[in-house]
Amino acid sequence: MLKVFDLIDSVSLTDSTVLITGESGTGKELVARAIAMSAERSMKPFVAVNCGALAPNLMESELFGHEKGVVTSKPGKFEYADGGTIFLDEISTLGPNLQTKLLRVFQDMTFERVGSNTPIKVNVRVIAATNVDLGREVEEGRFRGDLYYRLKVVPIDLPTLRERKEDIELLVRHFIETHSSKCNKVVRGISPDALAALVEYSWPGNIRELRNLVESLVVLAKDGSTITYGDLPAGLVGASCTPGDEHSGLTYKEAVTVFEKEYILGVLKSTKWNRTRAAELMDVHRNTLYHKIKNLGLKRPAR
């Protein structure tokens, strides 16, 4: 992370295109914002775009705007970001046509709105992010190689939380302080055994999952209390299995099912079976959680 911070400082002094890579939840947008806020463009717009959020025909209009007459014309994200920074998240999801158009924009920062032949020129710094291996996508023909090399002028690869477990204690204490302030309550830290369990956990959702868990623990904690081992979700506590424990005799598929049940039940318990809140904490769609509850046969305990 010290290397990442050094890269942020260095690249903030330039207008070079940056490609941020890392698993979901590692903080790619936070890094993009840190770069933008440290640069000369810090007082200009920062426009974030999720490239996978819309269908290709709608995404083109979202990026470049459309022109169907004076009344219905609409500027795109590149126009909104003029003078500032545009952050293209999940850029690997762009289709071939949009990849080609984006490459043309990089060449001279000029484009046309959908339905118009009038060129529009902007001055925009581009930061892109992806959670997939774009190099492999290029090799397999799903992503343009020339666009890839335009994007990765300055590559920044974010490590997963499980690769930097020494940061977990600092992050936990920071999130406890932050969310305690938001909830207008005092939470007096975390017990050593509870912290040890958090350090042992693998954190597949990375920092986002840790932040959401701590928020849930703080919300449910009593004012003036300390977060203890017993407050942790059962799924998280049961996830740090060793070869000699009760899970060692299971097949991989069976172990995954056991983990899913324990994890989901733990999150549901922490939210008092508020499925919408549980889905937010798990960073999944609410329908996905409903599907899992049904397939795993999970039942709310009788009151």
Secondary structure, DSSP 8 states (H G I E B T S, - for coil): -HHHHHHHHHHTTS---EEEE--TTS-HHHHHHHHHHHSGGGGS-EEEEETTSS-HHHHHHHHH-B-SSTTT-B--HHHHTTTSEEEEETGGG--HHHHHHHHHHHHHSEEE-BT---EEE---EEEEEESS-HHHHHHTTSS-HHHHHHHTTEEEE---GGG-GGGHHHHHHHHHHHHHHHHT-----B-HHHHHHHHHS--TTHHHHHHHHHHHHHHHS-TT--B-GGGS-HHHHTT---TTSTTTTS-HHHHHHHHHHHHHHHHHHHTTT-HHHHHHHHTS-HHHHHHHHHHTT------
